[in-house]
Amino acid sequence: MRSYRRWIAFHKAEPHISFFIESLLRKQIYLSSERDSVTKRRYVDYLQQSIQSPYTELKAHAVYQLCLSWYEEGKKYASSANRYIYPPRPNFQAQYQYYPAQARELYIRHRSFMSAYPPLSKVLFLMDSLTTLKSVQVEMDNVTPPGKEIPIKLRYKNVDTLYYRLTPAGLTQPKKTKSEHDAQLLALSVLEQGSFALPLPPDNNEHAVYLKLPAMHQGKYRLLFSGAPFGSQKASLNALSFQVSGIAAVNSGDEVFVLDRQSGSPVANAEIRAFKKSACTERNT
C-alpha cells in the first residue's frame, strides 16, 4: 500500500500516470477485501466512472477490468456445481443472467479504442470468442424402457434449435480425423429425426431444458445431435450410445436378479449368459 502511495506521489504532476496507478491500487484493494455486494457495487461504479476519463490509460484499464468482471459474474448464472452445495442453491440465479451480454456489449463499443493496447485487447478478444461460443450438451440414461418417450436434459448456449437423429448403434471403424468419423455416423440409417425450437434470450449465457425423444423398440441405438442442421458447415456433430431394454440386472454377491425394468418384478425363466472381458479379447465363459 505504501509503495503505491509513493508511486502515485512521484507522478503527481503527471495525472495520466497517477490516475492509472490509482486504478491498480483500487483493484488490489478490491481483490484483497471481502467482496460483498456493497464493495462490488462501489468498485463497478468506480470503473464505470473511469471509462469516461480523458486519460486513455485509465480508461483502457477500466474497460478491461469491467469486461472481465461482468464476464466472471455471468458464470454464476448457470452453475452445475450448485447441486453439490449444501444447503442446495437453484441451478440458475437470475441476477447473473445478462452479465456476459453486458461484457460483450462494452467490449464491442470500445473495441477500436482497445486495439491501441494489444495485451488487453487480446484477452478481451478471447473473452468475446468464449461469450459467443455455441454449445449443446445432452444428458440421458444409458438404458431406457421400450415403448416410452425418451427423456433427455439439454444444456445449451447461443443455439436456438436442437437437431437430432436416432440411428442403430452400428459399428464405426477408427478414423484419423473427426470429419471422417462424423461422415461414418451420418451414413448410418436414420430411424427417427427431428428438431426442437429452443428458447434463447439475448444473454449469451447457458440454459437448460428437458425434452423427450420418440419411443423406440428394444435394441441398441445412437443419438446424433447438433445445434445446426446435419451436413452444414456450422454443424458440430455429437453422439451418444444408449440401449432400450425392458429388463434390469441387479447383483447381490454371487447372485444376479433379472427384473422387469418398470415394475421391478422378477422375470420368469430368464436365461443368462456371462462374459468376461480382457484387455485384448472378449470370450464366453
Helices and strands as residue ranges (DSSP letters): H 2-10, H 15-32, H 37-50, H 56-74, G 80-84, G 94-96, H 99-109, H 111-114, H 118-131, E 135-139, E 143-144, E 150-157, E 161-168, H 178-187, E 192-197, E 206-213, E 219-226, E 238-244, E 247-252, E 255-260, E 275-277, E 282-284
